[in-house]
Each structure stands twice: as C-alpha cells, then as structure tokens.
Amino acid sequence: MKKFFRILAATMLFAVMAMTLCSCGVPSDATKAKENLEENGYTVVMLQGSYKGAIISINTGVEYTVTGTNGEDSVSIIYYSDKENADKAYKEFKENHDKSLKELKASYDDGKISKDAYDKAKAELDNIKFGKSGKVFYSGTKAGVKAAG
C-alpha cells in the first residue's frame, strides 16, 4: 500500500510540474497572442518595430508589440529580437513595481492616504501580472495575461 501511494504521489508531482512548465503566460508568436486576445473579446493593436510606451524604457530590438484591452482588463506584450533586452525590460518593470509597492506602503504608514485608498491601490498593484519567456516580456492585469495565453 505504501508503494502505491508513493507512485501516486510521484505521478501527481510529475503532472503538476509538466503543467507548470507548459503554461508560460503568453505565446511566443505575436500573431497568436493577437488572435487569442481577439477571440476573448479584446480590442487589439499589433505594431511592428520599436516600442514607445509608459511601462518600460527598453525599446531596443523590439520586433512586435501586442496591446489589448476589453475596457476593464489589459495586457501589453513586447517581442524582442534577443533575450537580453527582454531580461532588461523585466528587470526594469519589476524594480518599478516593487518601488510602487514600497511607496504606497510608506504613504499609508505616514498617514498620507486612508486605509480605503491604500487597500484599493494595493489591490490594483496585486492584480498586475508580469513576466518574461525567452525573448518576450509581458505585463497586464491577471485576466488580460490569461486571455493572451
């Protein structure tokens, strides 16, 4: 009986790991991401070439940018020509996100904002999902990123 449970546990662990490795957020193909978003009711803009936006300053080596919104949720996906620029974009966005969380907490601790305002802003920041996969950097609401995948 113990052997059965060990085999069962190992099989379940393998299945969970396989699902985690296969679900990497957004497609590696810009056209596929655009199609996925449109199928999920998003208005989508796909641009070829350099990125000029507010979320990050890394616009070197951009091949495509896919941006989608449904009015409530949104996502921006930047396809770079190399992994290094995607890594830089991720690092910059993460630093800015972490800084925003710290500044929000400091504002609340200093009494500059109310508990309600803090909770609302914190929920918005917690709803942001971002990451990278190879040469791709993405950010958006959790639902927006899911719709792109």
For each residue, the residues with C-beta under 8 A, 3 or more apart:
1: 4 5
2: 5 6
3: 6 7
4: 1 7 8
5: 1 2 8 9
6: 2 3 9 10
7: 3 4 10 11
8: 4 5 11 12
9: 5 6 12 13
10: 6 7 13 14
11: 7 8 14 15
12: 8 9 15 16
13: 9 10 16 17
14: 10 11 17 18
15: 11 12 18 19
16: 12 13 19 20
17: 13 14 20 21
18: 14 15 21 22
19: 15 16 22 23
20: 16 17 23
21: 17 18 24
22: 18 19
23: 19 20 149
24: 21 133 149
25: 129 131 133 138 145 148 149
26: 33 75 77 133 136 138 145 148 149
27: 30 32 33 36 148 149
28: 32 133 134 135 136
29: 32 33
30: 27 33 34 46 63 64 66 77 79
31: 34 35 46
32: 27 28 29 35 36
33: 26 27 29 30 36 37 66 77 148
34: 30 31 37 38 44 46 66 68
35: 31 32 38 39
36: 27 32 33 39 40 147 148 149
37: 33 34 40 42 44 66 68 75 147 148
38: 34 35 41 42 44 68
39: 35 36
40: 36 37 70 147
41: 38 70
42: 37 38 68 69 70 73 75 144 147
43: 68 69 70
44: 34 37 38 66 67 68
45: 65 66 67 68
46: 30 31 34 64 65 66 67
47: 51 64 65 67
48: 63 64
49: 62 63
50: 59 62
51: 47 56 58 59 62 65 78
52: 59
53: 56 65 76
54:
55: 76 93 139
56: 51 53 59 78 89 92 93 96 137
57: 92
58: 51 85 88 89 92 137
59: 50 51 52 56 62
60: 85
61: 80 81 82 85
62: 49 50 51 59 65 78 79 80 81 85
63: 30 48 49 79 80 81
64: 30 46 47 48 78 79
65: 45 46 47 51 53 62 76 77 78 79
66: 30 33 34 37 44 45 46 75 76 77 79 148
67: 44 45 46 47 74 75 76 77
68: 34 37 38 42 43 44 45 74 75 144 147 148
69: 42 43 73 74 75 144
70: 40 41 42 43 73 74 144 147
71:
72: 141 143
73: 42 69 70 140 141 142 143 144 147
74: 67 68 69 70 140 141 144
75: 26 37 42 66 67 68 69 138 139 140 141 144 145 147 148
76: 53 55 65 66 67 138 139 140
77: 26 30 33 65 66 67 136 137 138 148
78: 51 56 62 64 65 86 89 136 137 138
79: 30 62 63 64 65 66 135 136
80: 61 62 63 83 85 86 89 135 136 137
81: 61 62 63 85 135
82: 61 85 86 135
83: 80 86 87 134 135
84: 87 88
85: 58 60 61 62 80 81 82 88 89 135
86: 78 80 82 83 89 90 132 134 135 136 137
87: 83 84 90 91 132
88: 58 84 85 91 92
89: 56 58 78 80 85 86 92 93 132 137
90: 86 87 93 94 130 131 132 137
91: 87 88 94 95
92: 56 57 58 88 89 95 96
93: 55 56 89 90 96 97 130 137 139
94: 90 91 97 98 130
95: 91 92 98 99
96: 56 92 93 99 100
97: 93 94 100 101 125 128 130
98: 94 95 101 102
99: 95 96 102 103
100: 96 97 103 104 125
101: 97 98 104 105 122 125
102: 98 99 105 106
103: 99 100 106 107
104: 100 101 107 108 113 118 121 122 125
105: 101 102 108 109 118
106: 102 103 109 110
107: 103 104 110 112 113 118
108: 104 105 111 112 113 115 118
109: 105 106
110: 106 107
111: 108
112: 107 108
113: 104 107 108 117 118 121
114: 117 118
115: 108 118 119
116: 119 120
117: 113 114 120 121
118: 104 105 107 108 113 114 115 121 122
119: 115 116 122 123
120: 116 117 123 124
121: 104 113 117 118 124 125
122: 101 104 118 119 125 126
123: 119 120 126 127
124: 120 121 127 128
125: 97 100 101 104 121 122 128
126: 122 123
127: 123 124 141 142
128: 97 124 125 139 140 141 142
129: 25 138 139 140 141 142 144 145
130: 90 93 94 97 137 138 139 140
131: 25 90 137 138 139
132: 86 87 89 90 136 137 138
133: 24 25 26 28 136 138
134: 28 83 86
135: 28 79 80 81 82 83 85 86
136: 26 28 77 78 79 80 86 132 133
137: 56 58 77 78 80 86 89 90 93 130 131 132
138: 25 26 75 76 77 78 129 130 131 132 133 145 148
139: 55 75 76 93 128 129 130 131 145
140: 73 74 75 76 128 129 130 144 145 148
141: 72 73 74 75 127 128 129 144 145
142: 73 127 128 129 145 146
143: 72 73 146 147
144: 42 68 69 70 73 74 75 129 140 141 147 148
145: 25 26 75 129 138 139 140 141 142 148 149
146: 142 143 149
147: 36 37 40 42 68 70 73 75 143 144
148: 25 26 27 33 36 37 66 68 75 77 138 140 144 145
149: 23 24 25 26 27 36 145 146
